[in-house]
Amino acid sequence: MRNGKCVIKNYPCSNYMAHLLSWMIAEDLSLDDILEKPFYHPTLEEGLRTAFKHARRQLE
């Protein structure tokens, strides 16, 4: 975040990440649903998976 705005657009895979996030939102997936999906190694998505795991822990 920079000045309260997401700066993911600076990453080469930002369109792909935006697609993943919008797909998760459109499907109304819970954190548990998301974390049941495969995350491939090593990828930027693993960082997203870690963030979802932290979010789930905070909600418990």
Chimera marker file (.cmm) of the C-alpha trace (Angstrom):
<marker_set name="trace">
<marker id="1" x="0.000" y="0.000" z="0.000" r="1" g="1" b="0" radius="0.5"/>
<marker id="2" x="1.195" y="3.459" z="-0.788" r="1" g="1" b="0" radius="0.5"/>
<marker id="3" x="-0.854" y="6.495" z="0.196" r="1" g="1" b="0" radius="0.5"/>
<marker id="4" x="-3.695" y="4.097" z="0.998" r="1" g="1" b="0" radius="0.5"/>
<marker id="5" x="-3.751" y="2.675" z="-2.550" r="1" g="1" b="0" radius="0.5"/>
<marker id="6" x="-2.774" y="-0.786" z="-3.701" r="1" g="1" b="0" radius="0.5"/>
<marker id="7" x="0.341" y="-0.773" z="-5.863" r="1" g="1" b="0" radius="0.5"/>
<marker id="8" x="0.034" y="-4.310" z="-7.248" r="1" g="1" b="0" radius="0.5"/>
<marker id="9" x="-0.095" y="-2.779" z="-10.742" r="1" g="1" b="0" radius="0.5"/>
<marker id="10" x="3.704" y="-2.434" z="-10.539" r="1" g="1" b="0" radius="0.5"/>
<marker id="11" x="4.163" y="-6.218" z="-10.633" r="1" g="1" b="0" radius="0.5"/>
<marker id="12" x="4.418" y="-8.091" z="-13.963" r="1" g="1" b="0" radius="0.5"/>
<marker id="13" x="1.765" y="-10.602" z="-12.907" r="1" g="1" b="0" radius="0.5"/>
<marker id="14" x="-0.686" y="-8.011" z="-11.573" r="1" g="1" b="0" radius="0.5"/>
<marker id="15" x="-3.399" y="-8.837" z="-14.130" r="1" g="1" b="0" radius="0.5"/>
<marker id="16" x="-3.252" y="-12.484" z="-13.141" r="1" g="1" b="0" radius="0.5"/>
<marker id="17" x="-3.393" y="-11.695" z="-9.415" r="1" g="1" b="0" radius="0.5"/>
<marker id="18" x="-6.273" y="-9.276" z="-9.980" r="1" g="1" b="0" radius="0.5"/>
<marker id="19" x="-8.094" y="-12.020" z="-11.884" r="1" g="1" b="0" radius="0.5"/>
<marker id="20" x="-7.568" y="-14.503" z="-9.042" r="1" g="1" b="0" radius="0.5"/>
<marker id="21" x="-8.837" y="-12.046" z="-6.443" r="1" g="1" b="0" radius="0.5"/>
<marker id="22" x="-11.871" y="-11.015" z="-8.512" r="1" g="1" b="0" radius="0.5"/>
<marker id="23" x="-12.689" y="-14.682" z="-9.181" r="1" g="1" b="0" radius="0.5"/>
<marker id="24" x="-12.560" y="-15.439" z="-5.450" r="1" g="1" b="0" radius="0.5"/>
<marker id="25" x="-14.854" y="-12.506" z="-4.716" r="1" g="1" b="0" radius="0.5"/>
<marker id="26" x="-17.285" y="-13.343" z="-7.546" r="1" g="1" b="0" radius="0.5"/>
<marker id="27" x="-17.555" y="-16.943" z="-6.322" r="1" g="1" b="0" radius="0.5"/>
<marker id="28" x="-18.167" y="-15.663" z="-2.763" r="1" g="1" b="0" radius="0.5"/>
<marker id="29" x="-15.452" y="-17.997" z="-1.468" r="1" g="1" b="0" radius="0.5"/>
<marker id="30" x="-14.643" y="-18.110" z="2.221" r="1" g="1" b="0" radius="0.5"/>
<marker id="31" x="-11.051" y="-18.191" z="3.450" r="1" g="1" b="0" radius="0.5"/>
<marker id="32" x="-11.467" y="-21.916" z="4.085" r="1" g="1" b="0" radius="0.5"/>
<marker id="33" x="-12.723" y="-22.419" z="0.505" r="1" g="1" b="0" radius="0.5"/>
<marker id="34" x="-9.779" y="-20.460" z="-0.894" r="1" g="1" b="0" radius="0.5"/>
<marker id="35" x="-7.227" y="-22.330" z="1.187" r="1" g="1" b="0" radius="0.5"/>
<marker id="36" x="-8.586" y="-25.682" z="-0.060" r="1" g="1" b="0" radius="0.5"/>
<marker id="37" x="-7.592" y="-24.706" z="-3.624" r="1" g="1" b="0" radius="0.5"/>
<marker id="38" x="-4.153" y="-25.696" z="-4.917" r="1" g="1" b="0" radius="0.5"/>
<marker id="39" x="-1.339" y="-23.163" z="-4.653" r="1" g="1" b="0" radius="0.5"/>
<marker id="40" x="1.679" y="-23.986" z="-6.751" r="1" g="1" b="0" radius="0.5"/>
<marker id="41" x="5.281" y="-23.676" z="-5.564" r="1" g="1" b="0" radius="0.5"/>
<marker id="42" x="7.215" y="-21.396" z="-5.860" r="1" g="1" b="0" radius="0.5"/>
<marker id="43" x="4.945" y="-18.585" z="-6.948" r="1" g="1" b="0" radius="0.5"/>
<marker id="44" x="3.681" y="-15.183" z="-5.929" r="1" g="1" b="0" radius="0.5"/>
<marker id="45" x="0.371" y="-16.879" z="-5.146" r="1" g="1" b="0" radius="0.5"/>
<marker id="46" x="2.033" y="-18.553" z="-2.177" r="1" g="1" b="0" radius="0.5"/>
<marker id="47" x="2.430" y="-15.120" z="-0.630" r="1" g="1" b="0" radius="0.5"/>
<marker id="48" x="-1.273" y="-14.560" z="-1.144" r="1" g="1" b="0" radius="0.5"/>
<marker id="49" x="-1.989" y="-17.935" z="0.457" r="1" g="1" b="0" radius="0.5"/>
<marker id="50" x="0.099" y="-16.952" z="3.481" r="1" g="1" b="0" radius="0.5"/>
<marker id="51" x="-1.869" y="-13.705" z="3.780" r="1" g="1" b="0" radius="0.5"/>
<marker id="52" x="-5.151" y="-15.657" z="3.670" r="1" g="1" b="0" radius="0.5"/>
<marker id="53" x="-3.865" y="-18.017" z="6.374" r="1" g="1" b="0" radius="0.5"/>
<marker id="54" x="-2.991" y="-15.052" z="8.600" r="1" g="1" b="0" radius="0.5"/>
<marker id="55" x="-6.426" y="-13.533" z="7.967" r="1" g="1" b="0" radius="0.5"/>
<marker id="56" x="-8.152" y="-16.789" z="8.865" r="1" g="1" b="0" radius="0.5"/>
<marker id="57" x="-6.167" y="-17.025" z="12.130" r="1" g="1" b="0" radius="0.5"/>
<marker id="58" x="-7.159" y="-13.475" z="13.060" r="1" g="1" b="0" radius="0.5"/>
<marker id="59" x="-10.831" y="-14.305" z="12.472" r="1" g="1" b="0" radius="0.5"/>
<marker id="60" x="-10.794" y="-17.393" z="14.699" r="1" g="1" b="0" radius="0.5"/>
<link id1="1" id2="2" r="1" g="1" b="0" radius="0.2"/>
<link id1="2" id2="3" r="1" g="1" b="0" radius="0.2"/>
<link id1="3" id2="4" r="1" g="1" b="0" radius="0.2"/>
<link id1="4" id2="5" r="1" g="1" b="0" radius="0.2"/>
<link id1="5" id2="6" r="1" g="1" b="0" radius="0.2"/>
<link id1="6" id2="7" r="1" g="1" b="0" radius="0.2"/>
<link id1="7" id2="8" r="1" g="1" b="0" radius="0.2"/>
<link id1="8" id2="9" r="1" g="1" b="0" radius="0.2"/>
<link id1="9" id2="10" r="1" g="1" b="0" radius="0.2"/>
<link id1="10" id2="11" r="1" g="1" b="0" radius="0.2"/>
<link id1="11" id2="12" r="1" g="1" b="0" radius="0.2"/>
<link id1="12" id2="13" r="1" g="1" b="0" radius="0.2"/>
<link id1="13" id2="14" r="1" g="1" b="0" radius="0.2"/>
<link id1="14" id2="15" r="1" g="1" b="0" radius="0.2"/>
<link id1="15" id2="16" r="1" g="1" b="0" radius="0.2"/>
<link id1="16" id2="17" r="1" g="1" b="0" radius="0.2"/>
<link id1="17" id2="18" r="1" g="1" b="0" radius="0.2"/>
<link id1="18" id2="19" r="1" g="1" b="0" radius="0.2"/>
<link id1="19" id2="20" r="1" g="1" b="0" radius="0.2"/>
<link id1="20" id2="21" r="1" g="1" b="0" radius="0.2"/>
<link id1="21" id2="22" r="1" g="1" b="0" radius="0.2"/>
<link id1="22" id2="23" r="1" g="1" b="0" radius="0.2"/>
<link id1="23" id2="24" r="1" g="1" b="0" radius="0.2"/>
<link id1="24" id2="25" r="1" g="1" b="0" radius="0.2"/>
<link id1="25" id2="26" r="1" g="1" b="0" radius="0.2"/>
<link id1="26" id2="27" r="1" g="1" b="0" radius="0.2"/>
<link id1="27" id2="28" r="1" g="1" b="0" radius="0.2"/>
<link id1="28" id2="29" r="1" g="1" b="0" radius="0.2"/>
<link id1="29" id2="30" r="1" g="1" b="0" radius="0.2"/>
<link id1="30" id2="31" r="1" g="1" b="0" radius="0.2"/>
<link id1="31" id2="32" r="1" g="1" b="0" radius="0.2"/>
<link id1="32" id2="33" r="1" g="1" b="0" radius="0.2"/>
<link id1="33" id2="34" r="1" g="1" b="0" radius="0.2"/>
<link id1="34" id2="35" r="1" g="1" b="0" radius="0.2"/>
<link id1="35" id2="36" r="1" g="1" b="0" radius="0.2"/>
<link id1="36" id2="37" r="1" g="1" b="0" radius="0.2"/>
<link id1="37" id2="38" r="1" g="1" b="0" radius="0.2"/>
<link id1="38" id2="39" r="1" g="1" b="0" radius="0.2"/>
<link id1="39" id2="40" r="1" g="1" b="0" radius="0.2"/>
<link id1="40" id2="41" r="1" g="1" b="0" radius="0.2"/>
<link id1="41" id2="42" r="1" g="1" b="0" radius="0.2"/>
<link id1="42" id2="43" r="1" g="1" b="0" radius="0.2"/>
<link id1="43" id2="44" r="1" g="1" b="0" radius="0.2"/>
<link id1="44" id2="45" r="1" g="1" b="0" radius="0.2"/>
<link id1="45" id2="46" r="1" g="1" b="0" radius="0.2"/>
<link id1="46" id2="47" r="1" g="1" b="0" radius="0.2"/>
<link id1="47" id2="48" r="1" g="1" b="0" radius="0.2"/>
<link id1="48" id2="49" r="1" g="1" b="0" radius="0.2"/>
<link id1="49" id2="50" r="1" g="1" b="0" radius="0.2"/>
<link id1="50" id2="51" r="1" g="1" b="0" radius="0.2"/>
<link id1="51" id2="52" r="1" g="1" b="0" radius="0.2"/>
<link id1="52" id2="53" r="1" g="1" b="0" radius="0.2"/>
<link id1="53" id2="54" r="1" g="1" b="0" radius="0.2"/>
<link id1="54" id2="55" r="1" g="1" b="0" radius="0.2"/>
<link id1="55" id2="56" r="1" g="1" b="0" radius="0.2"/>
<link id1="56" id2="57" r="1" g="1" b="0" radius="0.2"/>
<link id1="57" id2="58" r="1" g="1" b="0" radius="0.2"/>
<link id1="58" id2="59" r="1" g="1" b="0" radius="0.2"/>
<link id1="59" id2="60" r="1" g="1" b="0" radius="0.2"/>
</marker_set>
